Amino acid sequence: MSARSGNRFGRAVLPVLAVVATLLAVWYVAVVPMNVKEVLTQAEREGAVVVPPSAAERRDAGRWSLVFTNPHLLGSSWSMDRARLPAPHQVAQELWASTWVEETTGRRGIVRSGSFSNRSLVYHGGVTLGATVLGFVIGSMLGVLLAVGIVYNRAMDLSVMPWAIISQTIPIVALAPMIIVVLYSVGLSGLVAKAAISAYLSFFPVAVGMVKGLRSPDAMQLDLLRTYSAGKAQSFWKLRLPASVPYLFASLKIAIAASLVGAIVGELPVQRGGLGARMLGGSYYGQTEQIWAALIVAAVMAAGLVWFIGWIERRTLKAMGAQP
C-alpha cells in the first residue's frame, strides 16, 4: 500500500473509529444511571445498605442522585440480566450467540439442519432483507413513473404531488396494520404485505428527487434541443434523464433506508420472522440484549445497503463520463 493510499485510508477510517469510540464511551456511562434503581434493589436483597433505604424513596429519586449516593454498589450495572440498558459487551455477546453460535452449534442451525435457525439473527435479517429489497424495487419504480408523469403532465403535477405529500403525514405505525389487513383480505400476506409498506415509505423520496432532477436542465439547454427539432422523448432520454441521475441516486439512498424501516414496522403486527418480530419478542420477555442486537443488525444492514447504492452510483456516473 502506497503512502498516499494509506493516508487516504487513515482519513476515511480514523474519524469513524473516533465516533464509534465516543459512542461506546457514552453508552457505558449511560448504563449506570439507566440501571441504577434495579442494581440498588438487587443489592438491597443481598443485604447491602442502600441510600435511601426505602424502595418508595428510591422510586421517586433522580437516577443521578442515586448514582452519587451509592457509588460502591454500582459494579453490577454492566452485567445485569434483563437490564433496562444493556452494556455494549452484553449486546456483542448476544450478537455472537444469536449468529455464529446458533448456526454452528445450535440444534436448528445450518450446520446441523442444513437451513438457518429461526432463532438466529441471520435468519431474521434475511427475512427483513427480502421484504426491504422487494419494497424498495416497487417503491423506486413507482416513484420514477410518478415523477415522469408529474413533470410531463400538468394535471398530475397539480393533483398527484399534493396527495403524495399528504400520504407521508400518516404515521406508518398506524397505517401498517390496516395495509396488512386489507392485503390479507384479498389473499396477499407475508412478504408481499411487508413489501407494500416498504414501497409506501420508499416511493416518496424517489418521486421528489426525480422531479427535481428531471426539471434541473435550464431553459437554454431545452431551447438548444428544440433548435435540433428534438421531441419530448428525445429530450427525456438525451437531457432530462441523464441530468436526473445524481438526484435519483441521492433519493435512492434515502429510499433504501426508509424501505428497511417499513419492512421492520410491517413485521411487528405479522410476527412471522424478521428483525421487527425479533425486537417485539425481546420486548415481551424483557430481553433488552435481544432488542439491541436486532437494532444493530438493522443498522449494519442499512449501512451496507446505502453503501451498495453508492457503489452503483459511482460506477454509473463513471460510465456516463463524470469526473470522480
Contacts in CASP RR format, 6 or more apart in sequence:
PFRMAT RR
TARGET T0000
AUTHOR 0000-0000-0000
METHOD contacts of the structure
MODEL  1
MSARSGNRFGRAVLPVLAVVATLLAVWYVAVVPMNVKEVLTQAEREGAVV
VPPSAAERRDAGRWSLVFTNPHLLGSSWSMDRARLPAPHQVAQELWASTW
VEETTGRRGIVRSGSFSNRSLVYHGGVTLGATVLGFVIGSMLGVLLAVGI
VYNRAMDLSVMPWAIISQTIPIVALAPMIIVVLYSVGLSGLVAKAAISAY
LSFFPVAVGMVKGLRSPDAMQLDLLRTYSAGKAQSFWKLRLPASVPYLFA
SLKIAIAASLVGAIVGELPVQRGGLGARMLGGSYYGQTEQIWAALIVAAV
MAAGLVWFIGWIERRTLKAMGAQP
1 9 0 8 1.000
24 88 0 8 1.000
27 87 0 8 1.000
27 88 0 8 1.000
28 78 0 8 1.000
28 87 0 8 1.000
28 88 0 8 1.000
30 85 0 8 1.000
31 77 0 8 1.000
31 78 0 8 1.000
31 83 0 8 1.000
31 85 0 8 1.000
31 86 0 8 1.000
31 87 0 8 1.000
32 67 0 8 1.000
32 74 0 8 1.000
32 77 0 8 1.000
33 63 0 8 1.000
33 64 0 8 1.000
33 66 0 8 1.000
33 67 0 8 1.000
34 63 0 8 1.000
34 83 0 8 1.000
34 84 0 8 1.000
34 85 0 8 1.000
35 77 0 8 1.000
35 80 0 8 1.000
35 83 0 8 1.000
35 84 0 8 1.000
35 85 0 8 1.000
36 63 0 8 1.000
36 66 0 8 1.000
36 67 0 8 1.000
36 70 0 8 1.000
36 74 0 8 1.000
36 77 0 8 1.000
37 58 0 8 1.000
37 59 0 8 1.000
37 63 0 8 1.000
37 66 0 8 1.000
38 80 0 8 1.000
38 83 0 8 1.000
38 84 0 8 1.000
39 73 0 8 1.000
39 74 0 8 1.000
39 75 0 8 1.000
39 76 0 8 1.000
39 77 0 8 1.000
39 80 0 8 1.000
40 50 0 8 1.000
40 58 0 8 1.000
40 66 0 8 1.000
40 70 0 8 1.000
40 73 0 8 1.000
41 55 0 8 1.000
41 58 0 8 1.000
42 76 0 8 1.000
42 80 0 8 1.000
43 50 0 8 1.000
43 70 0 8 1.000
43 73 0 8 1.000
43 76 0 8 1.000
44 50 0 8 1.000
44 53 0 8 1.000
44 55 0 8 1.000
48 73 0 8 1.000
50 58 0 8 1.000
50 70 0 8 1.000
50 73 0 8 1.000
51 69 0 8 1.000
51 70 0 8 1.000
52 58 0 8 1.000
52 61 0 8 1.000
52 69 0 8 1.000
58 66 0 8 1.000
67 74 0 8 1.000
77 83 0 8 1.000
77 87 0 8 1.000
78 87 0 8 1.000
78 89 0 8 1.000
78 90 0 8 1.000
79 87 0 8 1.000
79 90 0 8 1.000
80 86 0 8 1.000
82 286 0 8 1.000
82 287 0 8 1.000
82 288 0 8 1.000
83 90 0 8 1.000
83 288 0 8 1.000
83 289 0 8 1.000
84 288 0 8 1.000
85 288 0 8 1.000
86 94 0 8 1.000
86 288 0 8 1.000
86 289 0 8 1.000
86 292 0 8 1.000
90 289 0 8 1.000
91 289 0 8 1.000
91 292 0 8 1.000
91 293 0 8 1.000
91 296 0 8 1.000
93 289 0 8 1.000
94 289 0 8 1.000
94 290 0 8 1.000
94 292 0 8 1.000
94 293 0 8 1.000
95 121 0 8 1.000
95 293 0 8 1.000
95 296 0 8 1.000
95 297 0 8 1.000
98 119 0 8 1.000
98 120 0 8 1.000
98 121 0 8 1.000
98 290 0 8 1.000
98 293 0 8 1.000
99 120 0 8 1.000
99 121 0 8 1.000
99 122 0 8 1.000
102 108 0 8 1.000
102 109 0 8 1.000
102 117 0 8 1.000
102 119 0 8 1.000
102 120 0 8 1.000
102 122 0 8 1.000
103 109 0 8 1.000
103 110 0 8 1.000
103 111 0 8 1.000
103 116 0 8 1.000
103 117 0 8 1.000
103 120 0 8 1.000
103 122 0 8 1.000
104 110 0 8 1.000
104 111 0 8 1.000
105 111 0 8 1.000
106 112 0 8 1.000
106 117 0 8 1.000
107 113 0 8 1.000
108 117 0 8 1.000
108 118 0 8 1.000
108 119 0 8 1.000
108 120 0 8 1.000
109 115 0 8 1.000
109 116 0 8 1.000
109 117 0 8 1.000
109 120 0 8 1.000
110 116 0 8 1.000
110 117 0 8 1.000
116 122 0 8 1.000
116 123 0 8 1.000
117 123 0 8 1.000
118 124 0 8 1.000
118 273 0 8 1.000
121 275 0 8 1.000
121 278 0 8 1.000
121 293 0 8 1.000
121 294 0 8 1.000
121 297 0 8 1.000
123 273 0 8 1.000
123 274 0 8 1.000
124 273 0 8 1.000
124 274 0 8 1.000
124 275 0 8 1.000
124 276 0 8 1.000
124 277 0 8 1.000
124 278 0 8 1.000
124 294 0 8 1.000
124 297 0 8 1.000
125 274 0 8 1.000
125 275 0 8 1.000
125 297 0 8 1.000
125 301 0 8 1.000
126 274 0 8 1.000
127 267 0 8 1.000
127 273 0 8 1.000
127 274 0 8 1.000
127 275 0 8 1.000
128 260 0 8 1.000
128 263 0 8 1.000
128 264 0 8 1.000
128 267 0 8 1.000
128 274 0 8 1.000
128 275 0 8 1.000
128 276 0 8 1.000
128 298 0 8 1.000
128 301 0 8 1.000
129 301 0 8 1.000
130 191 0 8 1.000
130 195 0 8 1.000
130 263 0 8 1.000
131 191 0 8 1.000
131 194 0 8 1.000
131 195 0 8 1.000
131 198 0 8 1.000
131 263 0 8 1.000
131 266 0 8 1.000
131 267 0 8 1.000
132 198 0 8 1.000
132 256 0 8 1.000
132 259 0 8 1.000
132 260 0 8 1.000
132 262 0 8 1.000
132 263 0 8 1.000
132 301 0 8 1.000
132 305 0 8 1.000
133 259 0 8 1.000
134 191 0 8 1.000
134 192 0 8 1.000
134 195 0 8 1.000
134 198 0 8 1.000
135 195 0 8 1.000
135 196 0 8 1.000
135 198 0 8 1.000
135 199 0 8 1.000
135 202 0 8 1.000
135 259 0 8 1.000
135 263 0 8 1.000
136 198 0 8 1.000
136 199 0 8 1.000
136 202 0 8 1.000
136 255 0 8 1.000
136 256 0 8 1.000
136 259 0 8 1.000
138 195 0 8 1.000
138 196 0 8 1.000
138 198 0 8 1.000
138 199 0 8 1.000
138 203 0 8 1.000
139 198 0 8 1.000
139 199 0 8 1.000
139 200 0 8 1.000
139 202 0 8 1.000
139 203 0 8 1.000
139 206 0 8 1.000
139 255 0 8 1.000
139 259 0 8 1.000
140 202 0 8 1.000
140 203 0 8 1.000
140 206 0 8 1.000
140 252 0 8 1.000
140 255 0 8 1.000
142 199 0 8 1.000
142 203 0 8 1.000
142 206 0 8 1.000
142 207 0 8 1.000
143 203 0 8 1.000
143 204 0 8 1.000
143 206 0 8 1.000
143 207 0 8 1.000
143 210 0 8 1.000
144 206 0 8 1.000
144 207 0 8 1.000
144 210 0 8 1.000
144 248 0 8 1.000
146 156 0 8 1.000
146 160 0 8 1.000
146 164 0 8 1.000
146 203 0 8 1.000
146 207 0 8 1.000
147 206 0 8 1.000
147 207 0 8 1.000
147 208 0 8 1.000
147 209 0 8 1.000
147 210 0 8 1.000
147 211 0 8 1.000
147 214 0 8 1.000
148 210 0 8 1.000
148 214 0 8 1.000
148 236 0 8 1.000
149 156 0 8 1.000
149 157 0 8 1.000
149 160 0 8 1.000
150 156 0 8 1.000
150 157 0 8 1.000
150 160 0 8 1.000
150 161 0 8 1.000
150 207 0 8 1.000
150 211 0 8 1.000
151 157 0 8 1.000
151 211 0 8 1.000
151 214 0 8 1.000
151 215 0 8 1.000
151 240 0 8 1.000
152 232 0 8 1.000
161 211 0 8 1.000
164 203 0 8 1.000
164 204 0 8 1.000
164 207 0 8 1.000
165 204 0 8 1.000
167 200 0 8 1.000
167 204 0 8 1.000
168 204 0 8 1.000
172 197 0 8 1.000
172 200 0 8 1.000
172 201 0 8 1.000
172 261 0 8 1.000
172 262 0 8 1.000
172 265 0 8 1.000
173 265 0 8 1.000
173 268 0 8 1.000
175 197 0 8 1.000
175 200 0 8 1.000
176 197 0 8 1.000
176 262 0 8 1.000
176 265 0 8 1.000
176 266 0 8 1.000
176 268 0 8 1.000
176 269 0 8 1.000
177 269 0 8 1.000
179 193 0 8 1.000
179 196 0 8 1.000
179 197 0 8 1.000
179 200 0 8 1.000
180 189 0 8 1.000
180 193 0 8 1.000
180 197 0 8 1.000
180 266 0 8 1.000
180 269 0 8 1.000
180 270 0 8 1.000
183 189 0 8 1.000
183 192 0 8 1.000
183 193 0 8 1.000
183 196 0 8 1.000
184 193 0 8 1.000
188 196 0 8 1.000
189 270 0 8 1.000
190 270 0 8 1.000
190 272 0 8 1.000
193 266 0 8 1.000
193 270 0 8 1.000
194 262 0 8 1.000
194 263 0 8 1.000
194 266 0 8 1.000
194 267 0 8 1.000
194 270 0 8 1.000
195 263 0 8 1.000
197 262 0 8 1.000
197 263 0 8 1.000
197 265 0 8 1.000
197 266 0 8 1.000
198 258 0 8 1.000
198 259 0 8 1.000
198 260 0 8 1.000
198 262 0 8 1.000
198 263 0 8 1.000
199 259 0 8 1.000
200 262 0 8 1.000
201 255 0 8 1.000
201 258 0 8 1.000
201 259 0 8 1.000
201 261 0 8 1.000
201 262 0 8 1.000
202 255 0 8 1.000
202 256 0 8 1.000
202 258 0 8 1.000
202 259 0 8 1.000
203 255 0 8 1.000
204 258 0 8 1.000
205 251 0 8 1.000
205 254 0 8 1.000
205 255 0 8 1.000
205 258 0 8 1.000
206 248 0 8 1.000
206 251 0 8 1.000
206 252 0 8 1.000
206 255 0 8 1.000
208 251 0 8 1.000
209 244 0 8 1.000
209 247 0 8 1.000
209 248 0 8 1.000
209 250 0 8 1.000
209 251 0 8 1.000
210 244 0 8 1.000
210 247 0 8 1.000
210 248 0 8 1.000
210 251 0 8 1.000
212 244 0 8 1.000
212 247 0 8 1.000
213 240 0 8 1.000
213 243 0 8 1.000
213 244 0 8 1.000
213 246 0 8 1.000
213 247 0 8 1.000
213 248 0 8 1.000
214 236 0 8 1.000
214 240 0 8 1.000
214 241 0 8 1.000
214 243 0 8 1.000
214 244 0 8 1.000
216 243 0 8 1.000
216 244 0 8 1.000
216 247 0 8 1.000
217 239 0 8 1.000
217 240 0 8 1.000
217 243 0 8 1.000
221 239 0 8 1.000
222 235 0 8 1.000
222 239 0 8 1.000
225 231 0 8 1.000
225 234 0 8 1.000
225 235 0 8 1.000
225 238 0 8 1.000
225 239 0 8 1.000
230 238 0 8 1.000
242 320 0 8 1.000
245 316 0 8 1.000
245 317 0 8 1.000
245 320 0 8 1.000
246 313 0 8 1.000
246 317 0 8 1.000
249 309 0 8 1.000
249 310 0 8 1.000
249 312 0 8 1.000
249 313 0 8 1.000
249 316 0 8 1.000
252 309 0 8 1.000
252 313 0 8 1.000
253 306 0 8 1.000
253 309 0 8 1.000
253 310 0 8 1.000
256 302 0 8 1.000
256 305 0 8 1.000
256 306 0 8 1.000
256 309 0 8 1.000
257 302 0 8 1.000
257 305 0 8 1.000
257 306 0 8 1.000
260 298 0 8 1.000
260 301 0 8 1.000
260 302 0 8 1.000
260 305 0 8 1.000
264 274 0 8 1.000
264 275 0 8 1.000
264 276 0 8 1.000
264 279 0 8 1.000
264 298 0 8 1.000
265 276 0 8 1.000
266 276 0 8 1.000
267 273 0 8 1.000
267 274 0 8 1.000
267 275 0 8 1.000
267 276 0 8 1.000
267 277 0 8 1.000
267 280 0 8 1.000
268 276 0 8 1.000
268 277 0 8 1.000
268 279 0 8 1.000
268 280 0 8 1.000
270 277 0 8 1.000
271 277 0 8 1.000
271 280 0 8 1.000
275 294 0 8 1.000
275 297 0 8 1.000
275 298 0 8 1.000
276 294 0 8 1.000
278 290 0 8 1.000
278 291 0 8 1.000
278 294 0 8 1.000
279 290 0 8 1.000
279 291 0 8 1.000
279 294 0 8 1.000
279 295 0 8 1.000
281 287 0 8 1.000
281 290 0 8 1.000
282 288 0 8 1.000
282 290 0 8 1.000
282 291 0 8 1.000
283 291 0 8 1.000
314 324 0 8 1.000
318 324 0 8 1.000
END
